[in-house]
Amino acid sequence: MSVINTVHSYVEKDPNKYEGKAVIKGTRIPVVSIINHYRSGMSIEEILDGYPNITPAQAFDALSYYFDNKEEIDKEFE
């Protein structure tokens, strides 16, 4: 199976990597990690301080992916 394309430029899902979970493209950073920080009250700037290798566009796209796929990501918190 190959990478599953999403409508989000900076998010990918590959069934052969990271248990098929959504990650920021070109990294090992799961979308759920970004969302976990966001839900804890951190600002995008604070999140980016913790992930210096991602861009603001990547972080915001992770948030966008979350809001488009809330049920999928919320299951990862269970």
ZADOTI-674749 format. One record per atom (N, C-alpha, C, O, CB): atom name; residue number from 1; residue in one letter; x, y, z. Coordinates in steps of 0.02 Angstrom, whole numbers. Glycine has a CB too. Layout:
% ZADOTI-674749
+------+-----+------+--------+--------+--------+
| site | pos | code |     xx |     yy |     zz |
+------+-----+------+--------+--------+--------+
|   CA | NUM |    A |      X |      Y |      Z |
...
+------+-----+------+--------+--------+--------+
//
This chain:
% ZADOTI-674749
+------+-----+------+--------+--------+--------+
| site | pos | code |     xx |     yy |     zz |
+------+-----+------+--------+--------+--------+
|    N |   1 |    M |     42 |    -59 |      0 |
|   CA |   1 |    M |      0 |      0 |      0 |
|    C |   1 |    M |     44 |     62 |      0 |
|    O |   1 |    M |    100 |     60 |     26 |
|   CB |   1 |    M |    -48 |      0 |     61 |
|    N |   2 |    S |     20 |    116 |    -28 |
|   CA |   2 |    S |     60 |    176 |    -33 |
|    C |   2 |    S |     33 |    231 |     13 |
|    O |   2 |    S |    -18 |    222 |     47 |
|   CB |   2 |    S |     63 |    201 |   -105 |
|    N |   3 |    V |     67 |    287 |     11 |
|   CA |   3 |    V |     48 |    344 |     52 |
|    C |   3 |    V |    -22 |    366 |     32 |
|    O |   3 |    V |    -39 |    369 |    -27 |
|   CB |   3 |    V |     98 |    403 |     44 |
|    N |   4 |    I |    -63 |    382 |     82 |
|   CA |   4 |    I |   -130 |    407 |     69 |
|    C |   4 |    I |   -127 |    483 |     64 |
|    O |   4 |    I |   -109 |    516 |    113 |
|   CB |   4 |    I |   -181 |    384 |    125 |
|    N |   5 |    N |   -144 |    509 |      7 |
|   CA |   5 |    N |   -144 |    582 |     -2 |
|    C |   5 |    N |   -202 |    612 |     36 |
|    O |   5 |    N |   -257 |    585 |     37 |
|   CB |   5 |    N |   -147 |    601 |    -76 |
|    N |   6 |    T |   -189 |    670 |     66 |
|   CA |   6 |    T |   -241 |    707 |    100 |
|    C |   6 |    T |   -247 |    774 |     63 |
|    O |   6 |    T |   -205 |    791 |     22 |
|   CB |   6 |    T |   -225 |    717 |    176 |
|    N |   7 |    V |   -299 |    811 |     78 |
|   CA |   7 |    V |   -306 |    877 |     48 |
|    C |   7 |    V |   -263 |    928 |     85 |
|    O |   7 |    V |   -265 |    987 |     70 |
|   CB |   7 |    V |   -380 |    899 |     49 |
|    N |   8 |    H |   -224 |    904 |    132 |
|   CA |   8 |    H |   -181 |    947 |    172 |
|    C |   8 |    H |   -109 |    940 |    147 |
|    O |   8 |    H |    -81 |    885 |    148 |
|   CB |   8 |    H |   -186 |    929 |    248 |
|    N |   9 |    S |    -81 |    995 |    125 |
|   CA |   9 |    S |    -15 |    994 |     94 |
|    C |   9 |    S |     40 |    967 |    138 |
|    O |   9 |    S |     89 |    939 |    113 |
|   CB |   9 |    S |      3 |   1063 |     72 |
|    N |  10 |    Y |     34 |    975 |    204 |
|   CA |  10 |    Y |     88 |    958 |    249 |
|    C |  10 |    Y |     73 |    897 |    292 |
|    O |  10 |    Y |    111 |    884 |    340 |
|   CB |  10 |    Y |    103 |   1016 |    292 |
|    N |  11 |    V |     21 |    861 |    278 |
|   CA |  11 |    V |      3 |    802 |    317 |
|    C |  11 |    V |     -2 |    741 |    271 |
|    O |  11 |    V |    -30 |    745 |    216 |
|   CB |  11 |    V |    -65 |    813 |    355 |
|    N |  12 |    E |     26 |    685 |    295 |
|   CA |  12 |    E |     21 |    624 |    256 |
|    C |  12 |    E |      5 |    566 |    302 |
|    O |  12 |    E |     17 |    568 |    363 |
|   CB |  12 |    E |     86 |    611 |    218 |
|    N |  13 |    K |    -21 |    513 |    272 |
|   CA |  13 |    K |    -35 |    450 |    308 |
|    C |  13 |    K |     -8 |    394 |    265 |
|    O |  13 |    K |    -24 |    388 |    206 |
|   CB |  13 |    K |   -112 |    441 |    322 |
|    N |  14 |    D |     35 |    354 |    295 |
|   CA |  14 |    D |     63 |    296 |    260 |
|    C |  14 |    D |     49 |    235 |    302 |
|    O |  14 |    D |     73 |    230 |    358 |
|   CB |  14 |    D |    141 |    305 |    247 |
|    N |  15 |    P |     10 |    188 |    275 |
|   CA |  15 |    P |     -8 |    129 |    315 |
|    C |  15 |    P |     53 |     88 |    336 |
|    O |  15 |    P |     49 |     47 |    382 |
|   CB |  15 |    P |    -54 |     85 |    275 |
|    N |  16 |    N |    110 |     99 |    304 |
|   CA |  16 |    N |    171 |     62 |    320 |
|    C |  16 |    N |    215 |     98 |    371 |
|    O |  16 |    N |    267 |     71 |    391 |
|   CB |  16 |    N |    210 |     49 |    258 |
|    N |  17 |    K |    195 |    158 |    392 |
|   CA |  17 |    K |    235 |    196 |    439 |
|    C |  17 |    K |    191 |    224 |    494 |
|    O |  17 |    K |    133 |    242 |    482 |
|   CB |  17 |    K |    273 |    254 |    404 |
|    N |  18 |    Y |    218 |    227 |    554 |
|   CA |  18 |    Y |    184 |    260 |    610 |
|    C |  18 |    Y |    113 |    233 |    621 |
|    O |  18 |    Y |     67 |    271 |    638 |
|   CB |  18 |    Y |    182 |    335 |    599 |
|    N |  19 |    E |    104 |    169 |    609 |
|   CA |  19 |    E |     39 |    136 |    618 |
|    C |  19 |    E |    -15 |    167 |    574 |
|    O |  19 |    E |    -75 |    162 |    590 |
|   CB |  19 |    E |     18 |    139 |    691 |
|    N |  20 |    G |      4 |    199 |    520 |
|   CA |  20 |    G |    -44 |    229 |    474 |
|    C |  20 |    G |    -74 |    294 |    498 |
|    O |  20 |    G |   -122 |    319 |    469 |
|   CB |  20 |    G |    -98 |    181 |    460 |
|    N |  21 |    K |    -46 |    321 |    552 |
|   CA |  21 |    K |    -73 |    383 |    581 |
|    C |  21 |    K |    -47 |    444 |    543 |
|    O |  21 |    K |      5 |    442 |    511 |
|   CB |  21 |    K |    -55 |    388 |    655 |
|    N |  22 |    A |    -85 |    497 |    547 |
|   CA |  22 |    A |    -67 |    560 |    513 |
|    C |  22 |    A |     -5 |    591 |    545 |
|    O |  22 |    A |     -1 |    598 |    606 |
|   CB |  22 |    A |   -125 |    609 |    516 |
|    N |  23 |    V |     43 |    608 |    503 |
|   CA |  23 |    V |    104 |    641 |    525 |
|    C |  23 |    V |    117 |    702 |    482 |
|    O |  23 |    V |     90 |    708 |    426 |
|   CB |  23 |    V |    165 |    593 |    523 |
|    N |  24 |    I |    158 |    747 |    507 |
|   CA |  24 |    I |    179 |    804 |    466 |
|    C |  24 |    I |    227 |    777 |    414 |
|    O |  24 |    I |    277 |    745 |    430 |
|   CB |  24 |    I |    212 |    861 |    510 |
|    N |  25 |    K |    212 |    790 |    352 |
|   CA |  25 |    K |    249 |    764 |    295 |
|    C |  25 |    K |    324 |    778 |    302 |
|    O |  25 |    K |    344 |    834 |    318 |
|   CB |  25 |    K |    223 |    794 |    229 |
|    N |  26 |    G |    364 |    726 |    290 |
|   CA |  26 |    G |    437 |    733 |    293 |
|    C |  26 |    G |    465 |    731 |    364 |
|    O |  26 |    G |    525 |    742 |    373 |
|   CB |  26 |    G |    456 |    797 |    260 |
|    N |  27 |    T |    422 |    717 |    413 |
|   CA |  27 |    T |    445 |    713 |    483 |
|    C |  27 |    T |    417 |    650 |    514 |
|    O |  27 |    T |    381 |    611 |    482 |
|   CB |  27 |    T |    423 |    776 |    523 |
|    N |  28 |    R |    433 |    640 |    576 |
|   CA |  28 |    R |    403 |    585 |    615 |
|    C |  28 |    R |    354 |    614 |    666 |
|    O |  28 |    R |    333 |    579 |    712 |
|   CB |  28 |    R |    457 |    544 |    651 |
|    N |  29 |    I |    335 |    676 |    658 |
|   CA |  29 |    I |    293 |    710 |    706 |
|    C |  29 |    I |    219 |    695 |    692 |
|    O |  29 |    I |    193 |    716 |    641 |
|   CB |  29 |    I |    306 |    786 |    706 |
|    N |  30 |    P |    186 |    658 |    737 |
|   CA |  30 |    P |    116 |    643 |    727 |
|    C |  30 |    P |     73 |    706 |    737 |
|    O |  30 |    P |     87 |    747 |    780 |
|   CB |  30 |    P |     93 |    588 |    775 |
|    N |  31 |    V |     21 |    711 |    698 |
|   CA |  31 |    V |    -26 |    767 |    706 |
|    C |  31 |    V |    -53 |    767 |    777 |
|    O |  31 |    V |    -62 |    821 |    806 |
|   CB |  31 |    V |    -85 |    760 |    655 |
|    N |  32 |    V |    -65 |    709 |    805 |
|   CA |  32 |    V |    -93 |    705 |    873 |
|    C |  32 |    V |    -47 |    739 |    924 |
|    O |  32 |    V |    -71 |    766 |    974 |
|   CB |  32 |    V |   -106 |    632 |    892 |
|    N |  33 |    S |     18 |    739 |    913 |
|   CA |  33 |    S |     64 |    772 |    959 |
|    C |  33 |    S |     55 |    847 |    958 |
|    O |  33 |    S |     54 |    880 |   1010 |
|   CB |  33 |    S |    137 |    755 |    942 |
|    N |  34 |    I |     47 |    875 |    898 |
|   CA |  34 |    I |     35 |    947 |    892 |
|    C |  34 |    I |    -32 |    964 |    926 |
|    O |  34 |    I |    -37 |   1013 |    962 |
|   CB |  34 |    I |     34 |    969 |    817 |
|    N |  35 |    I |    -82 |    923 |    913 |
|   CA |  35 |    I |   -148 |    936 |    942 |
|    C |  35 |    I |   -148 |    929 |   1018 |
|    O |  35 |    I |   -182 |    967 |   1053 |
|   CB |  35 |    I |   -200 |    888 |    911 |
|    N |  36 |    N |   -110 |    882 |   1043 |
|   CA |  36 |    N |   -105 |    874 |   1115 |
|    C |  36 |    N |    -79 |    938 |   1148 |
|    O |  36 |    N |   -105 |    961 |   1199 |
|   CB |  36 |    N |    -59 |    814 |   1132 |
|    N |  37 |    H |    -28 |    967 |   1119 |
|   CA |  37 |    H |     -1 |   1030 |   1145 |
|    C |  37 |    H |    -52 |   1087 |   1138 |
|    O |  37 |    H |    -61 |   1127 |   1184 |
|   CB |  37 |    H |     64 |   1049 |   1109 |
|    N |  38 |    Y |    -84 |   1089 |   1081 |
|   CA |  38 |    Y |   -135 |   1141 |   1068 |
|    C |  38 |    Y |   -192 |   1135 |   1118 |
|    O |  38 |    Y |   -214 |   1186 |   1146 |
|   CB |  38 |    Y |   -162 |   1136 |    996 |
|    N |  39 |    R |   -216 |   1075 |   1130 |
|   CA |  39 |    R |   -272 |   1065 |   1176 |
|    C |  39 |    R |   -252 |   1079 |   1249 |
|    O |  39 |    R |   -295 |   1093 |   1290 |
|   CB |  39 |    R |   -298 |    993 |   1171 |
|    N |  40 |    S |   -187 |   1076 |   1263 |
|   CA |  40 |    S |   -165 |   1091 |   1331 |
|    C |  40 |    S |   -158 |   1166 |   1343 |
|    O |  40 |    S |   -143 |   1189 |   1398 |
|   CB |  40 |    S |    -98 |   1057 |   1345 |
|    N |  41 |    G |   -171 |   1205 |   1289 |
|   CA |  41 |    G |   -170 |   1278 |   1297 |
|    C |  41 |    G |   -110 |   1313 |   1268 |
|    O |  41 |    G |   -103 |   1374 |   1273 |
|   CB |  41 |    G |   -175 |   1296 |   1368 |
|    N |  42 |    M |    -65 |   1275 |   1237 |
|   CA |  42 |    M |     -5 |   1306 |   1208 |
|    C |  42 |    M |    -24 |   1345 |   1145 |
|    O |  42 |    M |    -68 |   1324 |   1107 |
|   CB |  42 |    M |     48 |   1253 |   1192 |
|    N |  43 |    S |     10 |   1400 |   1134 |
|   CA |  43 |    S |      1 |   1439 |   1072 |
|    C |  43 |    S |     42 |   1406 |   1017 |
|    O |  43 |    S |     85 |   1364 |   1030 |
|   CB |  43 |    S |     23 |   1513 |   1082 |
|    N |  44 |    I |     28 |   1425 |    955 |
|   CA |  44 |    I |     67 |   1399 |    899 |
|    C |  44 |    I |    141 |   1416 |    908 |
|    O |  44 |    I |    184 |   1375 |    893 |
|   CB |  44 |    I |     41 |   1428 |    832 |
|    N |  45 |    E |    155 |   1476 |    932 |
|   CA |  45 |    E |    224 |   1497 |    943 |
|    C |  45 |    E |    259 |   1451 |    993 |
|    O |  45 |    E |    317 |   1432 |    983 |
|   CB |  45 |    E |    227 |   1569 |    967 |
|    N |  46 |    E |    224 |   1433 |   1047 |
|   CA |  46 |    E |    252 |   1388 |   1097 |
|    C |  46 |    E |    262 |   1319 |   1068 |
|    O |  46 |    E |    313 |   1286 |   1082 |
|   CB |  46 |    E |    206 |   1385 |   1159 |
|    N |  47 |    I |    215 |   1296 |   1029 |
|   CA |  47 |    I |    222 |   1230 |    997 |
|    C |  47 |    I |    282 |   1230 |    950 |
|    O |  47 |    I |    321 |   1182 |    950 |
|   CB |  47 |    I |    157 |   1212 |    958 |
|    N |  48 |    L |    289 |   1283 |    911 |
|   CA |  48 |    L |    345 |   1287 |    865 |
|    C |  48 |    L |    412 |   1290 |    901 |
|    O |  48 |    L |    462 |   1265 |    876 |
|   CB |  48 |    L |    338 |   1349 |    820 |
|    N |  49 |    D |    414 |   1320 |    961 |
|   CA |  49 |    D |    476 |   1320 |   1000 |
|    C |  49 |    D |    497 |   1249 |   1017 |
|    O |  49 |    D |    556 |   1234 |   1020 |
|   CB |  49 |    D |    466 |   1361 |   1065 |
|    N |  50 |    G |    448 |   1205 |   1029 |
|   CA |  50 |    G |    462 |   1136 |   1045 |
|    C |  50 |    G |    478 |   1093 |    984 |
|    O |  50 |    G |    506 |   1039 |    990 |
|   CB |  50 |    G |    405 |   1106 |   1082 |
|    N |  51 |    Y |    459 |   1117 |    926 |
|   CA |  51 |    Y |    471 |   1081 |    863 |
|    C |  51 |    Y |    504 |   1129 |    814 |
|    O |  51 |    Y |    473 |   1151 |    766 |
|   CB |  51 |    Y |    404 |   1052 |    833 |
|    N |  52 |    P |    568 |   1144 |    825 |
|   CA |  52 |    P |    602 |   1195 |    783 |
|    C |  52 |    P |    611 |   1174 |    710 |
|    O |  52 |    P |    627 |   1216 |    668 |
|   CB |  52 |    P |    669 |   1210 |    812 |
|    N |  53 |    N |    600 |   1111 |    695 |
|   CA |  53 |    N |    609 |   1088 |    625 |
|    C |  53 |    N |    546 |   1092 |    583 |
|    O |  53 |    N |    547 |   1074 |    524 |
|   CB |  53 |    N |    634 |   1018 |    625 |
|    N |  54 |    I |    491 |   1116 |    612 |
|   CA |  54 |    I |    431 |   1124 |    571 |
|    C |  54 |    I |    415 |   1198 |    563 |
|    O |  54 |    I |    435 |   1239 |    605 |
|   CB |  54 |    I |    370 |   1087 |    602 |
|    N |  55 |    T |    380 |   1214 |    510 |
|   CA |  55 |    T |    363 |   1283 |    495 |
|    C |  55 |    T |    294 |   1300 |    523 |
|    O |  55 |    T |    255 |   1255 |    540 |
|   CB |  55 |    T |    365 |   1295 |    418 |
|    N |  56 |    P |    279 |   1364 |    528 |
|   CA |  56 |    P |    211 |   1383 |    549 |
|    C |  56 |    P |    158 |   1353 |    503 |
|    O |  56 |    P |    105 |   1331 |    527 |
|   CB |  56 |    P |    204 |   1459 |    551 |
|    N |  57 |    A |    171 |   1351 |    438 |
|   CA |  57 |    A |    122 |   1323 |    392 |
|    C |  57 |    A |    109 |   1249 |    407 |
|    O |  57 |    A |     52 |   1227 |    404 |
|   CB |  57 |    A |    147 |   1330 |    319 |
|    N |  58 |    Q |    161 |   1212 |    425 |
|   CA |  58 |    Q |    152 |   1141 |    442 |
|    C |  58 |    Q |    111 |   1134 |    506 |
|    O |  58 |    Q |     66 |   1091 |    510 |
|   CB |  58 |    Q |    221 |   1107 |    451 |
|    N |  59 |    A |    125 |   1176 |    556 |
|   CA |  59 |    A |     87 |   1172 |    619 |
|    C |  59 |    A |     14 |   1190 |    608 |
|    O |  59 |    A |    -30 |   1157 |    634 |
|   CB |  59 |    A |    118 |   1219 |    671 |
|    N |  60 |    F |      2 |   1243 |    570 |
|   CA |  60 |    F |    -67 |   1263 |    558 |
|    C |  60 |    F |   -104 |   1211 |    515 |
|    O |  60 |    F |   -164 |   1200 |    524 |
|   CB |  60 |    F |    -70 |   1331 |    523 |
|    N |  61 |    D |    -68 |   1179 |    469 |
|   CA |  61 |    D |    -99 |   1127 |    429 |
|    C |  61 |    D |   -117 |   1066 |    473 |
|    O |  61 |    D |   -167 |   1033 |    461 |
|   CB |  61 |    D |    -53 |   1105 |    371 |
|    N |  62 |    A |    -75 |   1052 |    523 |
|   CA |  62 |    A |    -92 |    998 |    570 |
|    C |  62 |    A |   -157 |   1015 |    607 |
|    O |  62 |    A |   -199 |    972 |    616 |
|   CB |  62 |    A |    -34 |    987 |    620 |
|    N |  63 |    L |   -164 |   1078 |    627 |
|   CA |  63 |    L |   -227 |   1099 |    660 |
|    C |  63 |    L |   -285 |   1093 |    612 |
|    O |  63 |    L |   -339 |   1070 |    630 |
|   CB |  63 |    L |   -221 |   1172 |    685 |
|    N |  64 |    S |   -275 |   1115 |    550 |
|   CA |  64 |    S |   -328 |   1110 |    500 |
|    C |  64 |    S |   -348 |   1038 |    488 |
|    O |  64 |    S |   -407 |   1022 |    483 |
|   CB |  64 |    S |   -305 |   1143 |    435 |
|    N |  65 |    Y |   -298 |    994 |    484 |
|   CA |  65 |    Y |   -312 |    923 |    475 |
|    C |  65 |    Y |   -354 |    898 |    533 |
|    O |  65 |    Y |   -401 |    860 |    523 |
|   CB |  65 |    Y |   -247 |    883 |    468 |
|    N |  66 |    Y |   -335 |    918 |    593 |
|   CA |  66 |    Y |   -372 |    897 |    652 |
|    C |  66 |    Y |   -446 |    917 |    647 |
|    O |  66 |    Y |   -490 |    876 |    659 |
|   CB |  66 |    Y |   -341 |    926 |    716 |
|    N |  67 |    F |   -458 |    980 |    630 |
|   CA |  67 |    F |   -528 |   1002 |    628 |
|    C |  67 |    F |   -567 |    971 |    571 |
|    O |  67 |    F |   -628 |    965 |    575 |
|   CB |  67 |    F |   -530 |   1078 |    622 |
|    N |  68 |    D |   -533 |    950 |    519 |
|   CA |  68 |    D |   -566 |    913 |    464 |
|    C |  68 |    D |   -575 |    839 |    480 |
|    O |  68 |    D |   -617 |    806 |    450 |
|   CB |  68 |    D |   -526 |    921 |    400 |
|    N |  69 |    N |   -536 |    814 |    527 |
|   CA |  69 |    N |   -536 |    742 |    543 |
|    C |  69 |    N |   -537 |    730 |    618 |
|    O |  69 |    N |   -501 |    687 |    644 |
|   CB |  69 |    N |   -476 |    707 |    511 |
|    N |  70 |    K |   -577 |    769 |    653 |
|   CA |  70 |    K |   -578 |    770 |    725 |
|    C |  70 |    K |   -590 |    701 |    755 |
|    O |  70 |    K |   -555 |    681 |    802 |
|   CB |  70 |    K |   -631 |    818 |    750 |
|    N |  71 |    E |   -637 |    665 |    729 |
|   CA |  71 |    E |   -653 |    598 |    756 |
|    C |  71 |    E |   -593 |    551 |    753 |
|    O |  71 |    E |   -578 |    515 |    800 |
|   CB |  71 |    E |   -713 |    568 |    718 |
|    N |  72 |    E |   -558 |    552 |    697 |
|   CA |  72 |    E |   -499 |    510 |    687 |
|    C |  72 |    E |   -445 |    526 |    739 |
|    O |  72 |    E |   -418 |    481 |    770 |
|   CB |  72 |    E |   -471 |    518 |    616 |
|    N |  73 |    I |   -429 |    590 |    746 |
|   CA |  73 |    I |   -376 |    610 |    792 |
|    C |  73 |    I |   -398 |    600 |    865 |
|    O |  73 |    I |   -358 |    579 |    906 |
|   CB |  73 |    I |   -356 |    683 |    780 |
|    N |  74 |    D |   -460 |    616 |    880 |
|   CA |  74 |    D |   -483 |    608 |    949 |
|    C |  74 |    D |   -479 |    535 |    972 |
|    O |  74 |    D |   -469 |    523 |   1032 |
|   CB |  74 |    D |   -555 |    632 |    954 |
|    N |  75 |    K |   -487 |    487 |    926 |
|   CA |  75 |    K |   -480 |    416 |    944 |
|    C |  75 |    K |   -410 |    400 |    969 |
|    O |  75 |    K |   -401 |    354 |   1009 |
|   CB |  75 |    K |   -498 |    372 |    884 |
|    N |  76 |    E |   -360 |    438 |    947 |
|   CA |  76 |    E |   -292 |    426 |    968 |
|    C |  76 |    E |   -281 |    448 |   1041 |
|    O |  76 |    E |   -231 |    428 |   1072 |
|   CB |  76 |    E |   -243 |    463 |    923 |
|    N |  77 |    F |   -326 |    488 |   1068 |
|   CA |  77 |    F |   -321 |    510 |   1137 |
|    C |  77 |    F |   -353 |    460 |   1184 |
|    O |  77 |    F |   -344 |    465 |   1245 |
|   CB |  77 |    F |   -353 |    578 |   1145 |
|    N |  78 |    E |   -390 |    413 |   1158 |
|   CA |  78 |    E |   -427 |    365 |   1201 |
|    C |  78 |    E |   -382 |    311 |   1228 |
|    O |  78 |    E |   -404 |    267 |   1264 |
|   CB |  78 |    E |   -484 |    333 |   1163 |
+------+-----+------+--------+--------+--------+
//
